[in-house]
């Protein structure tokens, strides 16, 4: 669960998420482990979180169009 990965205060909404709040991705940086956690905001603390290395996240962000 996302609550097991990072405290609620660590999560923030992606700037690429829609303003209506219907399709939101939230991210939490995990500096102690050099990882990044990603979750669907609709699922919140009880939903799953995908955890990837900071390097994998940086490579993904680099490939996002319009960045």
N, C-alpha and C positions, 0 to 999 in steps of 0.2 A: 504494500500500500504506500501511497505517496507520503502519508504521515510518518512512515518508518524511515523514509529516505532523507527528509529535510523538515525542519520546523515550518509551520505555516508562514511565519514572517520572512522566510528566505525566498518564497515564490513570488514571481512577478510576471505580468502578462507581456507577451511578445508584442513588439511594436507593429508586427505584421498581422496581428489578429484583427478581426472585424470590429468596428466600433459598436455594433449592435449587441455584441456579447454572445452571439449564437455560435460562433466558431472561434474559440479562444485557446491558444496554446500558452501554457505557463512554464517558466524555466526557473530552476534554482541552481546556482553555482555551488559546488561542493569543494571548496579549496583544499581542505585537508586531504582529500583523496584524488585531487586533480581530475574531477569528473563534473558532469553537468547532468541534471535530472530534468526530464520533460514530462509534462502531464497535460491531459485535457481538462480545462477548467470546469467543464460540466460534471466531471467525476469528482473533482476536489480531493479532499484528504482521504476519502475512502476508496478512491480509484487507484488504478495502477500507475506506476511511474517507470519510464524508460530511462536508464542510466547509461551514459556513454562517456568515453574519455573526453577531456577538454580538447585534445588534438582532433578527435573525430568531429566534435561539435564545431570547431573552428573551420575544418574542411567543409562541412555542410554549409555553414553560413557563407563562406566564400563563394559557394556555388549558387546561392540564392539570387535569382534575377532581380535587377534593379537595385542592387546593394552597392 
